Amino acid sequence: MFEGVPIVSIIILMPLIGAACTFLLGRYEKYAKWVALSFSLVALVLSVLVALVFMVEPDSTATGYHDGRGFYNFQFYESATWIKSLGITYIVGLDGIGLPMFVLTTLLSTLSILFSWDTKLRPKEYFGLMLILEVGVLGVFSSLDYFVFYVFWEIVLIPMYFMIGVWGGPNKDYAAIKFFIYTHIASLALLIAIMAMYFQAGVNSFGMEDIWRAGQTEFTKVFQVAAFGATFFGFGVKLPMVPFHTWLPDAHVEAPTAGSVLLAGLLLKMGGYGIIRVAIPTLPEGADALQIVMAIVAIASILYGAILCLAQKDLKKMVAYSSISHMGFVLLGFATFTQLGIVAGVFQMFAHGLVTAVLFMMCGVVQHHCGTRMIPSLGGLSKKMPVASTMMTIGFLASLGLPGLVSFAAEFMVLASMYQTWALWLFLPIISVAITAGYYMWALQRSMFGPMTQKIDTAHVHDISWFEGAPVGILIALIALFGVFPMLIFQYIDPAVKIVLGLLGGG
């Protein structure tokens, strides 16, 4: 269907053109939301068509890297020389790992724009930055050249910094600067690792395939351990992993609701994606040497994030810490180096993107309608907000891993793969399952189903608005769909993971 059509580049360009149009609106800035929604919606429709082509005609456009073992057999592959003297080439393509994240990006971006429909403060800048953010994330999930990958990686920082710093809460300046410092230092570590691989490979190319091929003979084990450590730090800060997670709660609490959705739903996934796309396949001996470190950090993140949730009074901060815990499952799945574990880790990234978007949107609904997110000040809101309460309950149940909802399959598979690798050490991450159920049910009882609150004025509190309810409803439908039929995503992920596993000697 898309043979000869640079469809990936077209999808990336859609929000970029939309951003330019939005910034040029001038005194007609009240139309910014319509412009942003239109271009983002086109990107969403095209990305869904790409996914359908990928599913129906899995080999129709398969090109790109191929070494007889099917290494990195990407579809929708595009290549154009950029800076020849430095070996920089614009290369993009999608496989079963990148495609779910690519579609998730267009979906969450479109729904976040819709959720922000009543934004009054500087709307053209607000919606324009959201579109630029979408461009950066789409580029990260499709780039196959390290230089291009890093450019898109850095583009993401700028709009998120301004979204927190301009449209954030009372401590927005502190949160924005902290976000920028943490993630920029991580980016520098990543840049050092990329440059080290580039020079060590000695092929005058930043292409992922070229460096991978050269690395098989040119990368010593010592080099791989050092480079993997740098990339693991760079991607781990973005994941985020304990102890480099402290930027996340502050950023979430101060960011506007759509910013939190994009931060948790997409930006955190860039860290996990980098580990499975860049760090492990290119530096397998380094990954093997530091496997136990990955597992320890993952379990620490799972337990630490879950325990801290119990102490939170702010609904949004509780969801932020729960993200640290759930993204720990992603890292734990990767650390098992098993087919089941890596597939589960990728699926958990997709599942968490859907679920956490619902949770942050519902935190925003509570904030907008009640004027506070503090759990002790809420209570009995289900009487005033029955639809919103139902949606929040479904979101909490999905996040704690209720069977039939999308997170259950992902976390169950991660735990099963951990048992395959480390047997009874499984009891450590499984403790978090009980803790997670506890803090969600406790928060729900106190905020929604307890006695009617006397601490805030609920006289004018009303149920969820259409532009808030529509995106949440779509996400809940997808959470149920992929919870019942996870194979709809597995069929993309599984073949790509076999290739990655083959590079680790397990294929």
Residue pairs with C-beta under 8 A, 6 or more apart in sequence:
1 49
1 53
1 57
1 60
2 49
2 50
2 53
2 61
2 76
3 60
3 61
6 78
7 46
7 50
7 76
8 50
8 76
8 78
8 92
8 93
8 94
8 142
9 78
9 92
10 46
11 43
11 46
11 47
11 50
11 102
11 106
11 138
12 92
12 135
12 138
12 139
12 142
14 39
14 40
14 42
14 43
14 46
15 39
15 40
15 43
15 109
15 131
15 132
15 134
15 135
15 138
16 131
16 132
16 135
17 39
18 35
18 36
18 38
18 39
18 40
18 131
19 36
19 39
19 128
19 129
19 131
19 132
19 135
21 35
21 39
22 32
22 35
22 36
22 124
22 127
22 128
22 131
23 124
23 125
23 128
25 31
25 32
25 35
25 124
29 122
29 123
29 124
30 123
32 123
32 124
32 126
32 127
32 128
33 113
33 116
33 117
33 119
33 123
33 127
35 127
36 113
36 127
36 128
36 130
36 131
37 110
37 113
37 114
39 131
40 106
40 109
40 110
40 113
40 131
40 134
41 110
43 106
43 109
43 110
43 134
43 138
44 106
44 107
44 109
44 110
46 106
47 102
47 103
47 105
47 106
47 107
48 103
48 106
50 76
50 94
50 99
50 102
50 103
51 99
51 103
51 492
53 60
53 61
53 75
54 75
54 94
54 99
54 492
55 491
55 492
58 75
60 75
61 75
61 76
61 77
62 73
62 74
62 75
63 74
63 75
63 77
63 93
64 72
64 73
64 74
64 75
64 77
64 93
64 144
64 209
65 71
65 72
65 73
65 74
65 144
65 208
65 209
65 212
66 72
66 73
67 213
69 499
69 502
69 507
70 495
70 499
71 209
71 212
71 499
71 502
71 503
72 95
72 144
72 208
72 209
72 212
72 499
73 95
73 499
74 93
74 94
74 95
74 144
75 93
75 94
75 95
76 92
76 93
76 94
77 91
77 92
77 93
77 144
78 90
78 91
78 92
78 93
79 89
79 90
79 91
80 89
80 90
81 89
81 90
82 88
82 89
82 90
82 147
82 148
86 147
86 204
86 206
87 198
87 203
87 204
87 205
87 206
87 207
87 210
88 145
88 147
88 148
88 206
89 145
89 148
89 205
89 206
89 207
90 145
90 148
91 143
91 144
91 145
91 148
91 207
91 208
92 139
92 142
92 143
92 144
92 148
93 142
93 144
94 102
94 141
94 142
95 496
95 499
96 491
96 492
96 493
96 494
96 495
96 496
96 497
97 273
97 276
97 277
97 346
97 493
97 496
97 497
97 500
98 141
98 142
98 273
98 277
99 492
100 346
100 347
100 349
100 350
100 489
100 492
100 493
101 141
101 266
101 269
101 273
101 349
101 350
101 353
102 138
102 141
102 142
104 265
104 266
104 269
104 350
104 353
104 354
105 134
105 137
105 138
105 141
105 266
106 134
106 138
107 478
108 261
108 262
108 265
108 266
108 353
108 357
109 130
109 131
109 133
109 134
109 137
109 262
109 266
111 261
111 357
111 471
111 474
111 475
112 130
112 258
112 261
112 262
112 357
112 471
113 127
113 130
113 258
114 467
114 470
114 471
115 257
115 258
115 261
115 361
115 364
115 467
115 468
115 471
115 472
116 126
116 127
116 130
116 256
116 257
116 258
117 467
118 465
118 467
119 126
119 127
119 167
119 256
121 166
121 167
122 166
122 167
125 162
125 166
126 163
126 166
126 167
129 159
129 162
129 163
130 159
130 163
130 258
130 262
132 155
132 158
132 159
133 156
133 159
133 160
133 163
133 262
133 266
135 152
135 155
136 152
136 153
136 154
136 155
136 156
136 159
137 152
137 156
137 262
137 266
137 267
137 270
138 152
139 148
139 149
139 151
139 152
139 155
140 149
140 152
140 153
140 156
140 270
140 273
140 274
141 270
141 273
143 149
143 152
144 207
144 208
144 209
145 206
145 207
145 208
146 194
146 197
146 198
146 206
146 207
146 208
146 211
146 278
147 194
147 206
148 206
149 208
149 278
150 187
150 190
150 191
150 194
153 187
153 190
153 270
154 187
156 267
156 270
157 180
157 183
157 184
157 187
160 179
160 255
160 259
160 262
160 263
160 267
161 176
161 179
161 180
162 176
163 255
163 256
163 258
163 259
164 172
164 175
164 176
164 179
164 251
164 254
164 255
164 259
165 172
165 173
165 176
165 177
166 172
167 255
167 256
167 259
168 175
168 176
168 254
168 255
168 256
168 259
169 175
169 253
169 254
169 255
170 254
171 250
171 253
171 254
172 254
174 250
174 254
175 250
175 251
175 253
175 254
175 255
176 251
176 254
178 246
178 247
178 250
178 251
179 247
179 250
179 251
181 247
182 237
182 244
182 246
182 247
183 237
183 238
183 247
185 237
186 233
186 234
186 235
186 236
186 237
186 238
186 244
187 234
188 234
189 230
189 231
189 233
189 234
190 230
190 231
190 234
190 235
190 274
192 230
193 227
193 230
193 231
193 234
194 206
196 223
196 226
196 227
196 230
197 211
197 215
197 219
197 227
197 282
198 205
198 206
198 211
200 215
200 218
200 219
200 223
200 227
201 210
201 211
201 214
201 215
201 218
201 219
202 214
202 218
203 210
203 211
203 213
203 214
205 211
208 278
208 282
211 282
212 281
212 282
215 224
215 282
215 283
219 227
219 283
219 285
221 285
221 286
221 289
224 283
224 284
224 285
224 286
224 287
224 289
225 285
225 286
225 289
225 290
226 286
227 283
227 286
228 279
228 283
228 286
228 287
228 289
228 290
229 286
229 290
231 274
231 275
231 278
231 279
231 283
232 275
232 279
232 290
232 293
232 294
233 244
234 274
235 270
235 271
235 272
235 274
235 275
235 278
235 279
236 244
236 271
236 275
236 297
236 331
237 244
237 247
237 271
238 267
238 268
238 270
238 271
238 274
239 268
239 271
239 272
239 275
239 301
239 327
239 330
239 331
240 247
240 248
240 268
240 271
240 301
240 324
240 327
241 297
241 298
241 300
241 301
241 324
241 327
241 328
241 331
242 297
242 300
242 301
242 304
242 305
242 324
242 328
245 301
245 305
245 324
248 268
248 320
248 323
248 324
249 317
249 320
249 321
251 263
252 260
252 263
252 264
252 316
252 317
252 319
252 320
252 323
252 360
253 314
253 316
253 317
253 320
255 263
256 364
257 360
257 361
257 363
257 364
257 367
257 368
260 316
260 320
260 360
260 363
260 364
261 356
261 357
261 360
261 361
264 319
264 320
264 323
264 352
264 353
264 356
264 357
264 360
265 352
265 353
265 354
265 356
265 357
265 360
266 353
268 323
268 327
268 352
269 349
269 352
269 353
271 327
272 327
272 330
272 331
272 334
272 345
272 346
272 349
273 349
275 331
275 334
276 334
276 342
276 345
276 346
276 500
279 286
279 287
280 287
280 334
280 500
280 503
280 504
281 500
281 503
284 503
284 504
284 505
287 294
287 337
287 504
288 337
288 504
291 335
291 337
294 331
294 334
294 335
295 332
295 335
295 336
295 422
297 331
298 328
298 329
298 331
298 332
298 335
298 429
299 328
299 332
299 428
299 429
300 328
301 324
301 325
301 327
301 328
301 331
302 325
302 328
302 329
302 332
302 428
302 429
302 432
303 325
303 428
303 429
303 431
303 432
303 435
304 324
304 325
305 321
305 322
305 323
305 324
305 325
305 326
305 328
306 321
306 322
306 325
306 432
306 435
306 436
306 439
307 435
308 321
309 318
309 321
309 322
309 325
309 435
309 436
309 439
310 435
310 438
310 439
310 442
312 318
312 321
312 375
312 439
313 374
313 375
313 376
314 373
314 374
314 375
315 363
315 366
315 373
315 374
315 375
315 378
315 443
315 447
316 360
316 363
316 367
316 373
318 375
318 439
318 443
319 356
319 359
319 360
319 363
322 356
322 359
322 399
322 436
322 439
323 352
323 356
325 432
325 436
326 348
326 352
326 356
326 399
326 407
326 411
327 352
328 429
329 344
329 345
329 348
329 410
329 411
329 414
329 429
330 345
330 348
330 349
330 352
330 414
331 345
332 341
332 345
332 414
332 418
332 429
333 341
333 342
333 343
333 344
333 345
333 346
333 348
333 413
333 414
333 417
334 341
334 342
334 345
335 341
336 342
336 414
336 417
336 418
336 420
336 421
336 422
337 421
337 501
337 504
337 506
338 417
338 420
338 421
338 501
338 506
339 494
339 497
339 498
339 501
339 506
340 413
340 416
340 417
340 420
341 413
341 414
341 417
341 418
341 420
341 421
342 497
342 500
342 501
343 413
343 490
343 493
343 494
343 497
344 410
344 411
344 413
344 414
344 416
344 417
345 414
346 493
346 497
347 409
347 410
347 413
347 486
347 489
347 490
347 493
348 407
348 410
348 411
348 414
350 406
350 410
350 482
350 489
351 406
351 407
351 409
351 410
351 479
351 482
352 407
352 410
354 398
354 406
354 475
354 478
354 479
354 482
355 395
355 398
355 399
355 405
355 406
355 407
355 479
356 399
357 471
357 475
358 391
358 394
358 395
358 398
358 472
358 475
358 476
358 479
359 392
359 395
359 396
359 399
361 468
361 471
361 472
361 475
362 388
362 391
362 392
362 395
362 472
363 373
364 468
365 385
365 388
365 464
365 468
365 472
366 372
366 373
366 378
366 381
366 388
366 392
366 447
367 373
368 468
369 385
369 388
369 461
369 462
369 464
370 377
370 378
370 381
370 456
370 458
370 461
371 456
372 378
372 456
375 443
375 446
375 447
376 446
376 455
377 453
377 455
377 456
378 446
378 447
378 448
378 453
378 455
378 456
379 446
379 447
379 450
379 451
379 452
379 453
379 455
380 448
380 449
380 450
380 451
380 452
380 453
381 388
381 389
381 447
381 448
381 453
381 458
381 461
382 389
382 448
382 449
383 452
384 458
384 461
384 462
384 463
385 461
385 462
385 463
385 464
386 463
387 463
387 464
387 469
388 463
388 464
388 469
389 448
389 449
391 464
391 469
391 472
391 473
391 476
392 444
392 448
393 444
393 448
394 405
394 476
394 479
395 472
395 476
396 440
396 441
396 443
396 444
397 405
397 440
398 405
398 406
398 407
398 476
398 479
398 483
399 407
399 436
399 440
400 407
400 433
400 436
400 437
400 440
401 407
401 408
401 411
401 412
401 433
401 436
402 408
403 483
404 480
404 483
404 484
405 479
405 480
405 483
406 478
406 479
406 480
406 482
406 483
406 486
407 483
408 483
409 483
409 486
410 486
411 433
414 429
415 426
415 429
415 430
418 425
418 426
418 429
419 426
452 458
464 472
481 488
482 488
482 489
498 507
499 507
501 507
